Amino acid sequence: MTRLRKSRKAKGFIDNEGPSRNERLADPNSYESRRRKAQEKKKKHTSVYEKERQAEKNNASDDKTTERKTRLADKIKKLNKEKQKEQD
């Protein structure tokens, strides 16, 4: 005896009862609408190229805005200014 399998020709194979997909998406509590919202909120992974570009951008802005403010650096700057004045 062979086993009967479902086929598209079988009566009642396609279930057309119930709300349409658009109606399910319109309902905020339905599984499909919650799933779509979760996919939209899901964090998008950036490419390696984008990560490198962001890192370069951040490093460039950090270099311009932040200066080393140490005592030794201040002393060296002060001495260099004094040498410049003496030479002029």
Secondary structure as UniProt FT lines:
FT   TURN            8..9
FT   TURN            11..12
FT   HELIX           21..26
FT   TURN            28..29
FT   HELIX           31..41
FT   HELIX           48..65
FT   HELIX           71..87
//
